[in-house]
C-alpha cells in the first residue's frame, strides 16, 4: 500500500497523505473467499440444495486450497473465470481513445489487453487488515466502498473484516442517495473509517455506476456525509 509505505518505511521523506479510499478491496484474508458461497446463495444464484453441499465442504476446501500455490490453480481454471466475462470487442474498440488518453506513443503497444498476466511477482502478504488498522489508528481518513453485486469480493466479507477492527459506530447503517434514489447504504466508524455499498454495482464500481461513484467520492473528499 502506497500510504503504508510513505508513513511507515520512508523516514526521510513523507507524502502529504491525509487518507485513502479503496473499492471492493481484496484483503488476502480467507474470509474474502469463504463468503462467496453464502453470498451466491443469498443472491439467488445457487439453490438451497447446492448451498448445503458447498457449505459443508467449504472449510475442507479452503484448507486444502491454501496449502497449494494459489496462482497455479487460478491459471488452471482461468478459462471462463470472472475476468473473461467482459466483452473483448468493447476493449478493442476503445484502444485508440485509451492510448491517446494515456499518452502512449503509437506502435509501442502491439496489443491492447485489459489485464497483463505476464507480470511476475511473489505473493508474500497473507493479509493487509493489520495495515488498515494501523493507518486508521494513526489518523488517516479511510473510505471503503463495495458494489453490492460483486461475487469476487462480496461486501459481506468486507464488512466482516471491518468489524474485526472493533471500532465503535459513529453513524449507524443508513441509506445514502443520488438524486432522489437510494444509491446504497453506509456506516461510519471511529477513527474516520467510512464504509458504503453501491446498489447494482459489480466489482469495479465506477464502471457500473459512474455517476453515483463520482457523487459518493466527491462527498467523501469534501468531508460531507454521504
N, C-alpha and C positions, 0 to 999 in steps of 0.2 A: 504494500500500500504506500502510495506516494506520501500521504500525510504522515504515516508512521515513520517512514524513512527520514523525512525532514525534521521531525521533532525528537526522534529517539537516536538516530545514528549520526546525523550531521551536526557536529558541535560547533564548528567554525562558522557555519552559515545556515540560517533557517529561512524557509519560505514563509512569507507572511500569510499563513493559513489561519482562517477563522472557523472552518468547518468543512464538511464534506457531505455529499449525497450519493447514495448507491441504489440502483434499481434491480429488483429481483435477484439479490446477491446470493451466490453460492458460497457457503462458509467453509466447506470441506467437512463439516460435521456429518455424521451418519444420519442425523435427523433429516437432512435435505432429501436423502434417498428414501428413508423409511416412511415418509408421509405421502409419497406418491400414490401408493395403493389406496389408503384411506381417502385421499383427495379424489382420485378417479371414481371411487365408489360414491362419494358424496355428490359428485357432479353428474352421476348417472351414466358414466362411461362404461362401467363394468357391472355385472349383475350381482345380486346378493350371494349367489352360489359361488361365483368366481372369487368374490371378495373373501368369503370364508376360507376357501382353499389357500388363496395367496396370503391372507393374513396369518394363517397358521405356519406357512413356510417362510414368512418374511424374515424372522430373526435368524433362522438357519441359513437362509440365502445370503443375508448381509454379512454374516460371519465368514462364510466361505469366499465371498467376493473380495472382501477386504484383505484376504490373505494372498490374492493374486495381484498381478500388475494391472491396474485399472485401465490404463490406456491401451493395453493389448486386447482386453476383452471389448473395449469400445470400438476398436478397429474391426474386430471380428463381426460385430453386429451393426456396423456403420450403414450398410445398405438398408434404406427405409427408416433410418434413425431420424429423430426430430429435426435435425438441421437440414434435411433434404426436402422438407415439405414446402419450402419457398420456391416460387416459380423462377426457373432459370432464365426464361426469356425476359422477365422483368429486370433481372440483374444485368443482363447483357444490353438491354435497350438503354439503360441509364449509364453505360460505361463512359461515353463521351462526356456527358454532363459531370459525372463524378470525377473524371480525370481533370477536367477544367477547374472544378471547384477546389481540388486538392493541389492544383498547380503542378501536375505530373507532366514531365517532358514527354511528348508524344514519341512512341516507339520504344520506350524504356520498360513498359509493362506489356508482355506479349498476350496475356490473357487475364481478363477480369474475373476474379473469384470472390465469393462472399467471405470465406474464411481461409486462411493459409494454414494447411495441415502440415506443412514442411518445417515448421518451427520445432526445434528440438530443445527440450528443457526437462529438468527433473522436478517432479512434484514432491517437495520436501516440507510442505506446510500442511499438516493434517487438519488444522482448524485456525480460522482467523478471528474467532469470537473474542479471544483474550485481547486482541488489538482493538476491537470495537469498544470493549470495556475500558481499556487504557486511554484511548483518545477521548471518549466522552467524559471520563472522570477527570481528565486534565483540562476540561473547559471548552473543548471543540464542540460546535454545534453539529448534530448529525441528523440527516433525513433519510429514512429507509422507506422505499415505496415498492409495492408489488402489484402486478396485474393479477386480477382475481381469476383469470383463466389460464394461468401458467402451470403446466404439468411438469416442467423441467425443475423449477424451484418453487414449489407451491407456497402460497402465503402462510399457510398454517404452520409450516416448518420455520419460516422466518419469524413468525410471532412466538414460536416456542423458544428459539434461542434468545430473542429479545427479553422474554420473561425470565430466562435463566440469569440475566444480569441483576435481577432483584431490585430494579429501580422502582420507586414509588410512582403512582399515576398522578399526573398533574391535571390533565384534561381527559376525561374518560371517553370511551368509544362513542363516536357520533358520526353522522353523515357530513360530507362536505359537498359543495355544489359548484357546478359550472353553469352559469345562467340560472335557470330555474329547475334544472335537472340534478338529481343526485349523481355525482360523478364517482363516488367511492366513500370509504369510511376511514376515520383517522383516530389516533390516540397519541397523546403527548405524555412523555415520561420525564422524570427528574433528569438532571444533567443535560438538558437541552436535546433530548432524543425524541424525535417525532417519527411515527410510523403511519403510513397511509396505503390504502388499496385504491386501485383504479378499475372501475367497473368495465367489464368487457375487454380488458387488455390482456395480451399474452405475455410472453417472456420479455419481449422488447417493447416496453410500454409506449414510448413516443412514436413508435412505428404504427401501433394500433390506434392510439388515442392522442394525436399530436396536439390538438387544441387544449384538451383537458390537461395534458402533461405540461404544456407551456404555462398555463394559468397556475397550476399547482406549484411548479418550481419558482415562478415569479413571486408568488405569495411567500414562499419559504425564504427566498433570498432577501425579500423586503421586510422580514421579521413580522409578517402578518399571519394571523391564524388562517388555516385552510378553511 
